[in-house]
């Protein structure tokens, strides 16, 4: 699926959608939205896809409709009620929507997994045969609690069969946290210390991308892509809760299976 780009605009304008740079099978379709191309206004401008952040519900509905039309989605995305936890749901199994979960997977064609983020890490997974896909919302709490491990367990496949893509998240230099965050990871793995650099006043720069890569590597996943963006430092491209506060929109990261001739 080609990435949808804005036409007739200066190069500085953001893309509407970002396609993962991973060698996924043809049946696997995936995309992350940016903040461009919607109808929301103010701090939510313009492609906010979250209905829980105070945006006009009419605008959110219009943005979701635009998303489905632009990507020719086979079905409406399954929107989760994310709580920074580790619960994983099979979105092809007739779950109650919105389900309280932070990761979703699908084995059925035409079922769209989705997670919403605005600094937290969106992680997309698929297998090399194109039979299963998953999306996980991985902020520091979810990473420390094991959302990646839980998502991989739900897929029930060897790690060598999986491809992972790290979507747009806040970068280490922009993400300063307290000692309790660092301690939560180091208590599980001493290697995690490599993902934290000293910051002023006894705080730490936390690299979510590196923490995710460490956990994927520990699980045996060596095909890992993405991780080159910073939501905080790219304000025209992405929402950032840490930069903009409560009146910040959310991007969506989507992945689904689709018949090659569909």
C-alpha positions in Angstrom: 0.0 0.0 0.0 1.7 3.3 -1.0 2.0 6.0 1.5 -0.6 8.7 1.0 1.0 12.1 0.6 -0.3 15.7 0.5 -0.4 16.9 -3.1 0.5 20.4 -4.3 1.9 21.6 -0.9 5.4 22.7 0.0 7.9 20.0 1.0 7.9 21.2 4.6 4.3 20.2 5.1 3.8 16.8 6.9 2.8 13.7 5.2 -0.8 12.5 5.9 0.3 9.0 6.7 3.6 7.1 7.3 4.1 3.6 6.1 6.4 1.3 8.0 9.7 0.7 6.4 9.7 -3.1 7.0 9.7 -6.1 4.6 6.2 -7.2 5.5 4.3 -9.7 3.3 2.0 -8.2 0.7 -1.1 -9.2 2.8 0.1 -7.0 5.7 -1.1 -3.4 5.5 0.1 -0.8 8.1 0.2 2.9 8.6 0.6 5.6 11.2 -1.3 8.9 10.9 0.2 12.3 11.4 -1.6 15.4 12.7 -2.3 16.6 9.2 -5.4 16.2 7.0 -8.3 16.4 9.5 -10.9 18.9 10.6 -10.1 19.4 14.3 -9.0 22.9 15.4 -6.9 24.5 18.1 -4.5 22.2 19.9 -6.2 19.3 18.3 -5.5 20.5 14.8 -6.1 18.7 12.6 -6.3 14.9 12.4 -7.0 14.0 16.1 -8.4 10.5 16.2 -9.1 10.2 20.0 -12.5 10.7 21.4 -11.3 11.0 25.1 -9.1 14.1 25.0 -11.8 16.8 25.0 -12.0 17.4 21.2 -15.3 18.1 19.5 -16.9 14.6 19.0 -18.2 15.6 15.6 -14.7 16.5 14.5 -13.3 13.2 15.8 -16.0 11.3 13.9 -15.2 13.2 10.7 -11.5 12.5 11.1 -12.1 8.8 11.6 -14.3 8.7 8.5 -11.6 10.5 6.5 -9.1 7.9 7.8 -11.2 5.0 6.7 -11.9 6.5 3.3 -8.3 7.6 2.5 -6.8 4.2 3.4 -9.8 2.2 2.0 -9.9 0.3 5.2 -11.7 -3.1 5.0 -13.5 -2.3 8.3 -13.6 0.4 10.9 -10.5 0.2 13.2 -11.1 -1.4 16.6 -10.5 1.5 19.1 -9.2 0.4 22.5 -9.7 2.0 25.9 -6.0 2.2 26.7 -4.9 2.2 30.3 -1.1 1.7 30.2 -1.5 -1.9 31.0 -0.6 -5.3 29.4 -4.0 -6.7 28.4 -4.1 -8.0 24.8 -7.3 -8.6 22.9 -8.2 -10.7 19.8 -10.1 -8.0 17.8 -11.4 -10.6 15.4 -13.2 -12.5 18.2 -16.2 -10.2 18.7 -14.9 -8.3 21.7 -16.9 -5.6 23.4 -15.9 -2.2 22.0 -14.1 -0.3 23.3 -12.2 -3.0 25.1 -10.0 -2.0 28.0 -6.6 -3.1 26.6 -3.3 -1.8 25.4 -2.7 -4.2 22.6 -4.7 -6.0 19.9 -4.0 -8.8 17.5 -5.9 -10.3 14.6 -5.6 -13.5 12.5 -8.6 -12.7 10.4 -8.5 -10.9 7.1 -10.1 -7.4 7.2 -9.9 -6.8 10.9 -8.0 -3.5 11.7 -5.9 -3.4 14.9 -5.2 0.2 16.2 -3.5 2.0 19.0 -3.6 5.8 19.8 -0.4 7.6 20.9 1.0 11.1 21.4 4.5 10.3 22.8 4.1 6.7 23.9 5.5 4.1 21.5 3.2 2.4 19.0 4.6 -1.1 18.2 3.3 -3.0 15.2 4.0 -6.7 14.7 3.4 -9.2 11.9 4.7 -12.6 11.0 6.8 -13.4 7.9 3.9 -15.5 6.4 1.3 -12.7 6.7 -1.1 -14.7 8.9 -1.1 -12.5 12.1 -0.7 -8.9 13.0 -0.7 -6.9 16.2 -0.5 -3.4 17.5 0.6 -2.4 21.0 0.6 0.9 23.0 3.9 1.0 24.8 4.6 3.9 27.1 7.1 3.4 29.9 4.5 1.8 32.2 3.4 -0.6 29.6 7.0 -1.5 28.6 8.0 -2.1 32.2 4.9 -4.1 32.9 5.5 -6.4 29.9 3.1 -5.3 27.1 5.5 -6.4 24.4 5.9 -9.8 26.1 2.1 -10.2 26.5 1.5 -9.3 22.8 4.1 -11.7 21.5 2.6 -14.4 23.7 -0.8 -13.8 22.3 0.5 -14.3 18.7 1.7 -17.8 19.6 4.6 -17.7 17.1 8.3 -18.2 17.3 10.2 -14.9 17.7 12.2 -15.7 14.5 8.9 -15.5 12.5 8.1 -12.0 13.6 8.8 -8.5 12.2 8.5 -5.4 14.5 8.1 -1.8 13.6 8.6 1.1 16.1 6.3 3.9 15.2 6.7 7.6 16.1 7.4 8.2 19.8 9.2 10.8 22.0 12.9 10.5 21.7 15.3 10.1 24.6 16.7 13.7 24.7 13.1 15.0 24.9 11.9 12.5 27.5 13.2 13.4 31.0 11.9 11.1 33.8 12.4 10.5 37.5 14.6 7.9 39.1 11.6 5.7 39.8 11.2 5.1 36.0 14.8 4.0 35.6 14.6 1.8 38.7 11.5 0.1 37.4 13.5 -1.2 34.3 16.8 -1.8 36.0 15.1 -4.0 38.6 14.2 -6.3 35.8 17.3 -6.0 33.6 20.7 -4.3 34.3 21.0 -3.8 30.5 18.2 -1.3 30.7 20.6 1.2 32.3 22.0 1.8 28.7 18.7 3.4 27.8 19.0 6.1 30.4 21.3 9.1 30.3 21.8 11.6 33.1 19.7 14.8 33.0 19.8 17.9 35.3 18.4 17.7 38.9 19.0 14.0 39.3 16.7 13.0 36.5 17.1 10.8 33.4 16.6 10.9 29.6 14.7 7.7 28.8 15.0 6.2 25.4 11.7 4.3 24.7 13.0 3.0 21.4 16.1 1.4 23.0 14.0 0.0 25.8 11.7 -1.6 23.3 14.6 -2.9 21.2 16.2 -4.5 24.3 13.0 -6.3 25.2 12.4 -7.5 21.6 16.0 -8.8 21.5 15.6 -10.6 24.8 12.6 -12.3 23.3 14.5 -13.3 20.2 13.1 -10.8 17.7 15.9 -9.5 15.6 13.9 -8.0 12.7 13.1 -4.6 14.2 12.5 -1.5 12.1 11.6 2.2 12.6 12.4 4.3 15.6 13.6 7.4 13.8 11.1 10.0 14.8 10.5 12.3 17.8 7.0 13.3 18.5 8.1 16.1 20.8 10.6 17.7 18.3 8.4 17.4 15.2 5.4 19.7 16.1 4.1 20.1 12.5 4.1 16.3 12.0 3.0 14.8 15.4 1.0 15.4 18.5 3.0 15.4 21.8 1.3 15.2 25.2 4.5 16.3 26.9 4.9 19.3 24.6 1.3 20.4 24.3 -0.4 19.2 27.5 -3.9 17.8 28.0 -5.3 19.5 24.9 -3.2 17.3 22.6 -4.6 15.1 19.9 -3.6 11.5 19.2 -2.2 9.7 16.2 -3.3 6.2 15.2 -1.1 3.3 14.3 -3.0 0.7 12.3 -2.2 -2.8 11.0 -4.4 -5.3 9.3 -4.4 -8.3 6.9 -5.9 -8.0 3.5 -6.2 -10.4 0.6 -3.7 -9.5 -2.1 -6.3 -9.2 -4.7 -8.6 -7.2 -2.3 
